[in-house]
């Protein structure tokens, strides 16, 4: 058995979707199942700092290849169209090497792409599966036409798959009603490479005592503005602390908006925007934080998803303050292995932060139990064994 993954996510370095894809892949490789990741689009812009330079390579035993032949976006319209077509065409050439017992997993959502690779899977006799960590993107459509499109999409597109992996129990319930009767469903919680954060001895990036958040700053899925307002309230009682906001928001104005909020609250000297931090340096930032914070608001996304960063937070053994949304309270209990706050309230979140900082002994014990939770439930090795057993039943 071999697993082929087709995606438009950057490899080997990216955000949550990339980390999810590669952590599961690493677990499968360690269990003896080869994995090849095929990225069908360019992910790097020439005018920006290039994160993924190589179009082919191997990371932690996982083979990856950009089927368009480069990671760099074309400089002209016609070059971009050519690379896009080459990415699709050459991905099929790579899939021709598959055997009948192999599996094709998709990390794509475009209906045309889903149908295209369904036909490719049928042509080459591959089992066809997808990994879902959120509700379908089409559910955000509000217009009458958008709702009709969402109905068609959700009624038919998921029936093309032989199996679906889901990250949370709400997604499990949702997709169970939308797959074929003979298709299979497996709940695979968020996965994390815990060893990256265990007993981390890297030098702290700063000497500050700080609260840390890491993630993509675009949109409002993680409630960063709520966190900033909470921190402003906290500073009225504790002023020997800083807030480190780790990440960026390329192609949006969201970073500027957050910086404007910090200026409006007059807390500029206490808030540090680090920008992009490499995968290698991230453990140092998280492991040396006094508190790790995630103020996710109530939303369709938070209801169905489960943040990968939460597994990284817990793996450090540091106290974690997080909102009680989605499946989070299924794994975490307030004051036991994390500190849970009601969502959408800067005041409530500030109170939790204050408690953690003023009760260090209790916070330390909660952090230790949080690490145990991550190792038991979210470590990629644990979930990879379950996934191998599942794949063996369909291949």
N, C-alpha and C positions, 0 to 999 in steps of 0.2 A: 504494500500500500504506500502511495505517495500523495501528499497534499499539495495541490496547486492553489495559490491565492491570487486572485485578480483584484486590483484595487486602484484607486486614484489618490490614495493617501501617500505622503512622502515617506521614503524609506532610505536609510534605516532610522533617521531622526525625524520626529514629528511630535504631534500632540497626542491627546488621549486615544484616538482611534489607532494610531500607529503603535502606541505602547501596548494596547490591548492585543492587536494583531501579532506583534512580535513576542509578547510574553507567552501567549498560547502556542505560538510556533516553536519557541525555544523548548517549552515543555514537551511537545511532540517529538522534536529532534532528540531530546535526551531519553525519550521512551523508544527510540529506534525508528521513528517514522520520518522520512525525508520531507522537507518542506521547501518549495520554491515560490517566492513572491514575485509577481509580475505587476509592475506599476505602468499603467497605460497612458499616463500624461506627464508632461514636464511639471516640476513643482518649484523650481527656483527661478527668480528673476535676476537678470544680469546686473541691474543697477543696485541690487541689494546684496548684503552679505550672504554668500552661498553656504548653506548648511550641509546639503547633500551634494557632494561633488562627483562621485563615481556613479556611472550608469549601470555598472554590474559589480557584484562583490558578494562577500559572505560575512555575516555577523552572527556570532554565537552558533555556528553550524547551519544557519539559515541562508540559503542562496537567494539573492534578489537581482532583478534586472529591470531596467526601464526599457520597455519594448519600443519606445520611440527613439531609442539610441542615445539619448542625452537627458540630463536633468534640467537643462537650461531652456527657458521659454524662448521661442523664436522672436527675432527682432522685427519681423514684418508680418503682415496679415497672412500672406501666402505661405510663409515658413511655418507659422503656427498651425495653419490648416493641414499642411503636409505632415507635420509631426503628429498631429492628432490622428490622422488617417493611418500613419505608420504605426502608431501605438496600438491601434485596434488590429490592424492586419498582422503585425508581427507577433502579437500575443497569441493569435490562433496558430501561427507557425510553431510557437513554443509549446502550445497545448497538444500538438500532434504527437509529441514524444510520450504522452501519457499512455498508460496501460488501462485495460478495462476495469481493474479493481481500484483505480485511483479516484481521488475526490477533487472536485473543483469547488472552492469556497469563494464567495463573493463579498467584497467590501465596496459595493457600489449601490446606488439607489435609483439612478435614471431608468425609467421603464424600458427605453429602447436598448440600453445596455443589458438590463436583466434578461430581456427576451433574446438578444443576440447571443449571450453566453449560455442561455438555456439551449439554444439550437446547437451551439458548439459542443456542449456537454452531451447532447443526444447523439451528435455526429460521431464523437469519439468514445461513446459508451461510458461516460463519467457520471458518478453520483454528484448531484448538484445541491449545494447547501449555502446558507447565508448566516451571518452572525449579526444579530440586532441588539443594539445597546440603547435605542431610543424608540419612541413611537414614530411611525412613518412621517416623513417631512410634509406630506400632502395634507395632513390633518390641520395644519396651520392656515390653510386656504379658507377665507371667510366669504368670498363672493359665491353667488349661486352656481356659476360655471365652475369655480374652484371646488366647491363641495361635490358637484357631480363628478368631476375628475377624480377627487379623492375617493368617492364611492367605487368608481370603476377600478382604480388602482388597488385599493385594499381588498376588493372582492375577487380579483383575478390574478394579480401579479405574484402573490405569495403561494398560489397553487402550483406554480412552476417548480418549486423546490422539493427535493426529496427529504430534506430535514432543515430545521431552523434552530440555531442556538440563540437563546435569549439571556439577558443579563439580570432581569428582575422578575419578581412574581407578577406585577401588573402586566408586563410584556408577555409573560407566559399565558396568562388568561386571555389577553387580547389576540395573540397569534394562534392559539389553540382553535379558535373559531374560524380561522382564515386559511388554513392549510388543507391539503387533500386528506382524505380519510386514511390513506395508507402512508402518509408522511409522518415523520417523527419530530419530536420537540425535546430539547434538552436545556435546562436552566444551568447556565455557567456564570456564576457571579463574577464581579469585577476581579481581575487578576493583577498581581503585582510581584515583582522580583524583590522579595523582602530582603535578601542578602545584601542588596545595594545600600540598605539603610541600617542594617544591624551592626552595632559596635563600630560605627563609622568614625574613623580617626582623622579625617581630613581637617585641615586648619579652618577655623571659622572665617568666613569671608569678611566679617566685620567684628569689632569689639563691642558693638551695641548690644544691649538687652532688647530683644525685639519679638514682636508677633509677626508671623509669616503667613502669606497667602501665595500660592503659585497657580498659574493657569493662564488660559487665554482671556484677554481683557475685553475682547469684542463681544457685543451683545450684553445681556444681563443674566446669563444662566447661573452665574455663581454669586450674584448679589454683591459685587465688589463695592458699589456705592453704599449699600447698607453697612458693609464692614467699615468703610471710611467714616460714616456717620457714627457708628458705634464707637470707633476709636476716638473720635472727637469728644464723645461723652465720657469715655474712660479717662481721658487726659485731665478732666476736671477733678479726678480723685487720685490718679497715679500719673506722675509726669516724668518718671525715669524709665520710659519705655518708648520704643519706636515701632512703626509698622512698615514692614518690608512687603512690597507688592511686586512679585516676581512674574514676569511675562510681558507680552506685548500684544498689540492689536493691529496688525498690518492691514492696510487697505480700508481702515475705518477712522472715524474721528473720536472713537471711544476713549482712547488713552488721553487725548487732550481734554475731553469732558471730565474725566476723573481727576486730572491734574487741576482743572478749573475748580472742581468741587473742593479739593484740598486747600486751594488758595482762598476760596470763599469762606471756609471754616477757620482760616488762619492757623493751620497746623502744618505748614510747609516744612518747618525744620524738624518735624517728627516723622514725616512720611518719606520713604525712599522707594522710588520706582527704579528697579534694577535693569529693566529691559530684558531681552532674551538671555537666558542662562543655559549653558550647555548641559547635556545629559550627565556629563562627567562631574560638573560642579554642583548640580542640583542637590545631591545628598548633603553636601556641606552646609548649604543654606538651610535645609529643613532640620537637620540633626542638631544644629546649634541654636535653634529658635526656642524661646521660652514657652511659647504657645503656637499651635498651628490652627488656623481659622478658616472656616468655610461657611459663609452666610447665605447658602442657596435659598432663593425665594420660592414661593409656591408657583408652580407652572406645570404645564403638560410635560415638559422636558424633565423636570426634577421628579415628577411623579413616576415616570417610566424608566429613567436612567439611574445610574449609580456612578458617582464620580471616581475615576481612577486615582485622582490625587488623594482621596481619602484613604485608600490602601497604603499609599506612600507615607502619608501623615502618620498613620497608626504604626507602621513598621519602624519608625524612628524611636518609639517608646516615649515620645514627648506627649504631654497632654494635648488633646484635640477638642476644640469647641466647634460644633457643627449644628446646623438646623435639622429639625426632625421632619424630613420630607421623604417620600418614596419608601424604599426598602431600608433606609438607614436605621430606623428604630427596630427593625427586625433583627439586626446584628448588634446594635449598640444600645446600651442602657445608661441613662443619665446618672452620673456620679459613680458608675461602676467601671466601664471601659472607655468612656468618653464623657463629654459634657454636652448635653443636648439642649438647644434653645428652640423656642417656638419660631417659625419662619416669619419673615416680613416685618420684624420689629427690631429697630436699632437699639432701643432701650433694653429689651430683654437680652439681646446678644452682648451688649456692653456689661450687663450684670454678670453674665457667665464669665466673660473675660476677667472682670474684676475678682470674682471668686477664685479663679484659677491662680491668679497672680498673688493673691493674699493668703492662699492656703497651699503652700508649696508641697507639704508632705502628702496631703490627700491627692493633689494633682499628680505627684510623682507615681503614686500607687495606681492611679487610674491610667496613666500613660503606660505603665508596665502591662496592665491587663489589656490595654488596647493593642499592644504589640502581640500578645498571645492570641488575640482575636484575629489579627491579620495573618499570623502564621497558620492558624487552624483553618480559616475559611477562605482566605484570598491568595495565599501563596500559589504561584503558577504551577509548582510541582504537584500540589494537591489536586488542582483542577485538571491538569494535563492527564493524570491517571484516569480520571472520570471520562475525559474526552476520548482517550484511546479506546476504552471499553465501548463507548457509544459508537465511535466510528467503525469499530470492528463488527458491530451488528448490522451496519448498513452497507459495508463494502464486501 
